Amino acid sequence: MVAERTETLSEFSKRLSAAKLGTLAVHVPAAADPSALRDQVIRAIKRAERAEPLASRRCTGS
């Protein structure tokens, strides 16, 4: 998501975190160059790949 207002991006990040998808958020300053954006997106993908699936986090009660 791209937004002009920082508040809008903060709210979006909060919603991603509430949905357990906060690791996908990428914060890039307006002055960032394309390589900085690429690096952050790659790091976000790596975090998502290392994340534990939600099903395995559940308590089975046994």
VOPAGU-2260 file (C-alpha; in pm, 1 decimal, decimal comma):
REM VOPAGU-2260
SITE   aa  ch    i         X         Y         Z
SITE  MET   A    0       0,0       0,0       0,0
SITE  VAL   A    1     119,8     346,9     -79,4
SITE  ALA   A    2     -20,0     644,4     107,8
SITE  GLU   A    3      61,9    1010,6     143,1
SITE  ARG   A    4     -20,1    1025,7     512,4
SITE  THR   A    5     189,4     851,7     775,0
SITE  GLU   A    6    -122,4     799,7     987,3
SITE  THR   A    7    -284,8     598,5     710,0
SITE  LEU   A    8      18,6     372,4     681,4
SITE  SER   A    9      37,1     330,3    1058,5
SITE  GLU   A   10    -326,7     222,1    1071,6
SITE  PHE   A   11    -269,9     -22,1     786,6
SITE  SER   A   12      33,6    -168,4     965,9
SITE  LYS   A   13    -171,2    -211,2    1283,4
SITE  ARG   A   14    -437,3    -398,9    1088,5
SITE  LEU   A   15    -175,8    -624,9     930,8
SITE  SER   A   16     -33,0    -698,4    1275,5
SITE  ALA   A   17    -379,3    -776,9    1411,5
SITE  ALA   A   18    -420,1   -1027,9    1127,7
SITE  LYS   A   19     -78,2   -1180,2    1214,0
SITE  LEU   A   20      65,9   -1039,8     888,8
SITE  GLY   A   21     272,3    -758,5    1035,1
SITE  THR   A   22     597,2    -902,5     903,4
SITE  LEU   A   23     483,0    -820,4     551,0
SITE  ALA   A   24     481,1    -446,4     617,8
SITE  VAL   A   25     762,0    -257,7     449,2
SITE  HIS   A   26     839,2      97,0     560,7
SITE  VAL   A   27    1021,6     290,9     294,3
SITE  PRO   A   28    1089,3     665,4     319,3
SITE  ALA   A   29     984,5     875,8      22,8
SITE  ALA   A   30    1348,6     953,4     -54,4
SITE  ALA   A   31    1451,7     585,3     -67,9
SITE  ASP   A   32    1604,4     457,3    -386,3
SITE  PRO   A   33    1480,7     146,2    -569,4
SITE  SER   A   34    1752,7     -74,7    -423,3
SITE  ALA   A   35    1643,9      14,9     -66,8
SITE  LEU   A   36    1285,7     -78,4    -153,9
SITE  ARG   A   37    1400,6    -406,5    -310,6
SITE  ASP   A   38    1608,9    -493,3      -4,1
SITE  GLN   A   39    1319,8    -429,6     233,8
SITE  VAL   A   40    1076,9    -634,7      25,9
SITE  ILE   A   41    1324,8    -924,2      17,0
SITE  ARG   A   42    1366,1    -907,1     396,5
SITE  ALA   A   43     985,6    -907,4     441,0
SITE  ILE   A   44     953,3   -1215,9     219,4
SITE  LYS   A   45    1228,5   -1394,1     412,8
SITE  ARG   A   46    1053,8   -1312,6     743,4
SITE  ALA   A   47     728,6   -1451,7     607,5
SITE  GLU   A   48     900,8   -1769,3     486,1
SITE  ARG   A   49    1057,0   -1828,3     829,7
SITE  ALA   A   50     728,7   -1765,5    1011,5
SITE  GLU   A   51     560,6   -2056,4    1179,8
SITE  PRO   A   52     225,4   -2155,5    1025,0
SITE  LEU   A   53     -72,4   -2048,0    1235,3
SITE  ALA   A   54    -205,5   -2404,3    1258,5
SITE  SER   A   55     104,5   -2521,3    1443,8
SITE  ARG   A   56      73,8   -2237,1    1696,0
SITE  ARG   A   57    -265,3   -2352,7    1820,4
SITE  CYS   A   58    -296,0   -2514,0    2156,5
SITE  THR   A   59    -441,4   -2861,9    2115,9
SITE  GLY   A   60    -544,7   -2893,0    2478,0
SITE  SER   A   61    -382,0   -3234,0    2524,6
